[in-house]
Structure formats: C-alpha cells, structure tokens
Amino acid sequence: MDAKTDELRAAHDALAAWYVDNLDGLLEASPVERAVLDLFCELTLASQLGGVVGDVGSGTGRLAPYLAARGLTPHGVDLSPEMVRIARRDHPDFAFDVADLRELPFEDASLSGVVCWFSLIFLAPADRAPAFGELARVVKPGGHLVTTFKPGDGTLRRGGRRAGLGVEYDGYWMSAQEMEDRVTAAGFATVFRGSQPSSDQEASTQDFLLARRT
C-alpha cells in the first residue's frame, strides 16, 4: 500500500467513532440527499437488473438501512477496517467488506448500481480514470451510479483537521464538469445533475450526479 493510501486508511480508522457521533442522522435531516437517493433507488428497481448495489466508501454503514427500506440490497465496502468494524456492529443485517475503490471486490457487471456518497473526493489525479473505470466495470449495462461531492477545482486540499483528532489526509474537490467528464469517459451517461447551495447547516456547496451505465 502506498503512503498516501495508508495515511487515508489510518485517518479514517481514527475518525470512525467521530463519524458515528457526527454523521449519523444527517441523512434524515437532508431532504435533498434523500430525494436524490430515492431517484437512484427508483431507477435501479425499474431497470429490472436485480437490487444488489455497491455502497462504495460506505463508512459506518449509515446509508444501508435507507437503501434497503427502498427495496435494494446494499453491499458496503470501505478502505478503513475500523469503519467496516463499526458498520458490521451497528448494521449486522448488511454486508460490509474492506476494499479499495481502485480494486473493488465485485465481479464484472455484477451490480445493478453503485452509490458513492462523498467517497470520490479522495481521488488524486492519477487515480481518477482507473477508479471510474473500476466503477463502470462492476455495474451492469443499464445500471446506475449516484454520487454526491463537494465541487471545487480538483486541486489538493488537506482534510480531517476539524475533527480535532490530530489526523489529516489528502482530498480533492473536483468540479461538476470534471466529475461528469470522468463518468462519461468511463461509460456512463448523465441522467441528473444538481447542486445544493451552502447553508447554515452546510458551509459549502454540495453537488449530485446520477448516471446510467451504457
């Protein structure tokens, strides 16, 4: 494992309990996020490709019950063993495994869709094409990808400090256009693109992209 990946994994191991304390319940307070996920769920079920979806970068597993309540079967993967341990503890009815986004543990065209909820913001420039290609590899033609991310100029920014735990890691806020270009180049076609402005609850803009595997 390269040094940056090891740093990212170790940081998120340290952040796992903080995520439980600070992120659990955010989805319930975010109607826009729920609406985008609902659209993904509806399109995935309508595709009649089966309901198994990858939750890539699943963290503490907070999305799994929501996806399951809407008829899908989520399988979470995360780089952090501690995130996976907590996800298994708190959501024992769902599958979670340790895995790297750049090498997913799924067979070719085995999933009806993938959810990447803030998990693509750690991709260095050299990793972006391979990672999006890996997402395309595991999704069946006609399946869907949905992601939310913080839009920016794609340059390096250090994250993790606000948790106050003494950890940092590399992050990259890609522009909405680059995100769409990457998805398109990997073999997806955009279905929906949206943006939620900053607010008192969220200091930065949040973008959404939903795409269909061609």
C-alpha positions as CSV (number, residue, x, y, z in Angstrom):
1,M,0.0,0.0,0.0
2,D,1.4,3.4,-0.9
3,A,2.0,6.0,1.8
4,K,-1.0,8.3,0.9
5,T,-3.4,5.4,0.9
6,D,-2.1,4.2,4.2
7,E,-2.5,7.7,5.6
8,L,-6.1,7.9,4.4
9,R,-6.9,4.5,5.9
10,A,-5.3,5.3,9.2
11,A,-7.0,8.7,9.4
12,H,-10.4,7.1,8.8
13,D,-9.8,4.4,11.3
14,A,-9.2,7.2,13.8
15,L,-12.3,9.1,12.6
16,A,-14.8,6.1,12.7
17,A,-16.2,6.8,16.1
18,W,-16.3,10.6,15.3
19,Y,-18.4,9.7,12.2
20,V,-20.9,7.8,14.3
21,D,-21.3,10.8,16.6
22,N,-21.4,13.5,14.0
23,L,-22.8,12.0,10.7
24,D,-25.4,9.5,11.9
25,G,-28.8,11.2,11.4
26,L,-27.6,13.7,8.8
27,L,-29.5,11.9,6.0
28,E,-32.7,12.2,7.9
29,A,-32.1,15.9,8.1
30,S,-31.2,16.3,4.4
31,P,-34.3,16.1,2.2
32,V,-32.3,16.9,-1.0
33,E,-29.9,14.0,-0.3
34,R,-32.9,11.7,0.3
35,A,-34.6,12.8,-2.9
36,V,-31.5,12.0,-5.0
37,L,-31.1,8.6,-3.3
38,D,-34.8,8.0,-3.9
39,L,-34.4,8.7,-7.6
40,F,-31.5,6.3,-7.7
41,C,-33.5,3.6,-6.0
42,E,-36.5,4.0,-8.2
43,L,-34.4,3.9,-11.4
44,T,-32.4,0.9,-10.2
45,L,-35.5,-1.1,-9.4
46,A,-37.1,0.0,-12.7
47,S,-34.1,-1.3,-14.6
48,Q,-35.1,-4.9,-13.5
49,L,-31.4,-5.8,-13.2
50,G,-31.8,-7.0,-9.6
51,G,-31.4,-4.9,-6.5
52,V,-27.8,-5.6,-5.4
53,V,-25.9,-2.3,-5.3
54,G,-22.4,-1.4,-4.0
55,D,-22.1,1.3,-1.4
56,V,-18.6,2.3,-2.2
57,G,-17.0,4.2,0.6
58,S,-19.7,3.0,3.0
59,G,-18.1,4.4,6.1
60,T,-20.1,3.5,9.2
61,G,-22.9,2.0,7.1
62,R,-25.4,4.8,7.6
63,L,-26.9,4.5,4.1
64,A,-27.5,0.8,4.2
65,P,-30.9,0.8,6.1
66,Y,-32.2,3.6,3.9
67,L,-31.3,1.8,0.7
68,A,-32.8,-1.4,2.0
69,A,-36.0,0.2,3.0
70,R,-36.5,1.2,-0.6
71,G,-36.0,-2.3,-1.9
72,L,-32.3,-2.5,-2.6
73,T,-29.7,-4.9,-1.3
74,P,-26.6,-2.8,-0.4
75,H,-23.2,-4.3,-0.1
76,G,-20.8,-1.8,1.6
77,V,-17.1,-1.5,1.0
78,D,-14.7,0.9,2.7
79,L,-10.9,1.3,2.8
80,S,-10.9,1.6,6.6
81,P,-11.1,-1.6,8.7
82,E,-12.4,0.3,11.7
83,M,-15.2,1.9,9.6
84,V,-16.1,-1.6,8.5
85,R,-16.0,-3.0,12.0
86,I,-18.4,-0.3,13.2
87,A,-20.7,-0.8,10.2
88,R,-20.9,-4.5,10.9
89,R,-21.5,-3.8,14.6
90,D,-24.3,-1.2,14.1
91,H,-25.9,-2.7,11.0
92,P,-25.4,-6.5,11.3
93,D,-28.1,-7.3,8.7
94,F,-25.9,-6.0,5.9
95,A,-22.7,-7.0,4.2
96,F,-19.6,-4.8,4.6
97,D,-16.0,-5.5,3.5
98,V,-12.7,-3.8,3.5
99,A,-11.7,-2.8,-0.1
100,D,-10.1,-0.1,-2.2
101,L,-12.2,1.9,-4.7
102,R,-9.5,1.2,-7.2
103,E,-9.8,-2.5,-6.9
104,L,-13.4,-3.4,-6.0
105,P,-14.3,-7.0,-4.8
106,F,-17.1,-7.4,-7.2
107,E,-17.4,-9.4,-10.4
108,D,-17.7,-7.7,-13.8
109,A,-21.2,-6.4,-14.4
110,S,-22.4,-7.9,-11.2
111,L,-24.2,-4.9,-9.6
112,S,-27.4,-3.1,-10.5
113,G,-25.8,0.2,-9.3
114,V,-23.2,1.9,-7.1
115,V,-23.6,4.6,-4.5
116,C,-20.5,6.9,-3.9
117,W,-21.6,9.2,-1.1
118,F,-18.6,11.6,-0.7
119,S,-16.2,8.7,-1.5
120,L,-14.8,10.1,-4.7
121,I,-13.3,13.2,-3.1
122,F,-10.1,11.3,-2.2
123,L,-9.0,10.5,-5.7
124,A,-5.7,12.0,-6.7
125,P,-5.5,13.0,-10.4
126,A,-3.6,9.8,-11.4
127,D,-6.2,7.6,-9.7
128,R,-9.3,9.1,-11.2
129,A,-9.5,7.4,-14.6
130,P,-8.7,3.9,-13.1
131,A,-11.2,4.4,-10.3
132,F,-14.1,5.5,-12.5
133,G,-13.2,2.6,-14.8
134,E,-13.5,0.2,-11.9
135,L,-17.0,1.6,-11.1
136,A,-18.0,1.0,-14.6
137,R,-16.6,-2.5,-14.6
138,V,-18.8,-3.7,-11.8
139,V,-22.1,-2.1,-13.0
140,K,-24.4,-3.9,-15.4
141,P,-25.3,-2.1,-18.6
142,G,-28.5,-0.2,-17.8
143,G,-27.4,0.1,-14.1
144,H,-26.9,3.4,-12.3
145,L,-24.2,5.3,-10.4
146,V,-25.1,8.1,-8.0
147,T,-22.6,10.3,-6.2
148,T,-22.5,13.4,-4.1
149,F,-19.4,15.5,-3.7
150,K,-18.1,18.9,-2.8
151,P,-17.3,20.9,-6.0
152,G,-14.0,22.6,-6.5
153,D,-11.1,23.0,-8.8
154,G,-9.7,19.5,-8.3
155,T,-6.5,20.6,-6.6
156,L,-5.1,19.1,-3.4
157,R,-6.6,20.1,-0.1
158,R,-5.9,18.6,3.3
159,G,-8.8,17.3,5.3
160,G,-9.5,15.9,8.7
161,R,-8.5,18.8,11.0
162,R,-11.9,19.9,12.0
163,A,-12.5,16.6,13.9
164,G,-9.8,17.7,16.4
165,L,-8.2,14.2,16.5
166,G,-4.8,15.1,15.1
167,V,-5.3,13.3,11.7
168,E,-5.1,14.7,8.2
169,Y,-5.4,13.2,4.7
170,D,-5.4,14.3,1.1
171,G,-8.7,15.3,-0.5
172,Y,-9.7,16.7,-3.9
173,W,-12.9,18.6,-4.7
174,M,-13.5,18.0,-8.4
175,S,-15.6,20.4,-10.5
176,A,-19.0,19.2,-11.5
177,Q,-17.8,19.3,-15.1
178,E,-14.8,17.1,-14.4
179,M,-17.0,14.7,-12.5
180,E,-19.4,14.4,-15.4
181,D,-16.5,14.1,-17.9
182,R,-14.9,11.3,-15.8
183,V,-18.2,9.4,-15.6
184,T,-18.9,9.8,-19.3
185,A,-15.4,8.6,-20.2
186,A,-15.9,5.5,-18.1
187,G,-19.0,4.5,-19.9
188,F,-21.9,6.3,-18.2
189,A,-24.5,8.8,-19.5
190,T,-25.7,11.5,-17.2
191,V,-29.3,11.2,-16.1
192,F,-29.4,14.0,-13.5
193,R,-27.1,16.7,-12.2
194,G,-27.9,19.0,-9.3
195,S,-26.5,21.3,-6.7
196,Q,-27.5,22.4,-3.2
197,P,-26.2,25.8,-2.1
198,S,-24.3,26.3,1.1
199,S,-26.4,26.9,4.2
200,D,-26.3,27.4,7.9
201,Q,-26.2,23.6,8.2
202,E,-23.6,23.0,5.5
203,A,-20.8,25.6,4.8
204,S,-20.0,24.5,1.3
205,T,-22.0,23.7,-1.9
206,Q,-23.0,20.0,-2.4
207,D,-23.3,18.6,-5.9
208,F,-25.1,15.4,-7.1
209,L,-24.6,13.3,-10.2
210,L,-26.7,10.4,-11.3
211,A,-25.7,8.4,-14.4
212,R,-26.7,5.3,-16.3
213,R,-24.2,2.6,-17.5
214,T,-24.3,2.5,-21.3
